[in-house]
Amino acid sequence: MSEHIQAPPVITLKTARLILTTLQMSDLDEVMPLITDFEIMKWTSRPPVQNIDQGRTWLSARALGPSVFNFAIRQLSSPTIEALPQIVGILGAVDIPTCGYIISPSYAGKGYATEALRAFIPAYFEHVRPASEGGTGHDVLNAFTDTTNFASHRVLEKCGFVRCETLKNEFESWHSGMRDSIVWRYPRPGTTLEELGGGSSMSTRDDETFVPPVR
């Protein structure tokens, strides 16, 4: 049962305009408006959740367990974080080494996804051990986008991700059938994709848990 799976330690990241805090089950009420929204979920492989029980299942897969590394995105409204403002998005790695993000349409176009992802990248590489340490780590951060999700393309480009390849019929959309995906990669600082052999052989992920980047 998900309630018996351990929650990860709470980590807080701050940027000029945002607070990113480890996603928790207590965030469910604030997360529900995001994961029930068609405009947000249309880019993902799963449809909007229909009720609180489905929402709890969705959130538990991203907030519980030893390998999750996901954050709630909030606007920074004051110098302190004693009273956390409303969640406006979610960012993280459900399936390491692949990241994804969702942003409320009400806050799209403000650069929040870019700002949050720039803060997440160094935290991710600090959290994930290098591949050289026993072969269990990762030296690259992947992202997959629908070929027509141009807003997400711009976010990844601004954050320094490299567009590596296009995969035909790579995932099945819940509302529009089979879709092509673009593979993006970001190497661990101090390395390059060329050194890491950043070709198609690195594009591995688990279809059961994958959530493509949004906006």
Steps between C-alpha positions, in 0.01 A plus 500: 500500500628848410445635851773263622757610242750742647493861389835650394670774704360847441727718288441868427640687199456875457534721194437870448125442465429142604516249782537134410420257782504121496161375380301352789171317545376798700511698173211299354231769523723752323615250239147395400424814291811426293448131433129539419570768236479389135737773375769376740449127461458497121877473456532200730436131443228492768157673495394751767411332828127478569480498879698538821584129518656508155680818599640332809629211290657742250669697776622199697697382195682835502523579872579165662789259467880506517561598137254786446643851465211736432414854603197722539556839332370804688533873449732667748279760664715595800856462633384219731339169412300460821171525311548330167307653208283307256654229282522617137681200355693179556852412387722201550617154405237230544713258301868589545679605280199661327347828616161655438297802607152644496399864546153642554373678185430801723875535556627397155710751309665644811820298470425298812571162340838623377588654836395188690684263267821703527482458878414131473791397275786549750287352779433194283867437431581544867225251588586239234838335533735491198495193277865442590401414857429132469305532177174582677492874439429724205698772325219639286158652555247413228179666392244385243259739329225466245629638170227767504552615860693809394475680834675209669765495227583862582525426873747217443707700251526795740615264776778354286350166398619362167250371245635154416248304295137454397327170575205403280182372668689514829209523741123468492303811588177436688310734264682500164660160451864426424728804514857582402739616771815710502777381731690770688806448720703699750841361604634500854707818553863431417407253225368524145243295312774401256707357786196317634403356162178700492331315215181299476635229730453737793128560438360249750193550711210314659174553310297415809622801696608746232348848504618721212596859574214745473522867399 
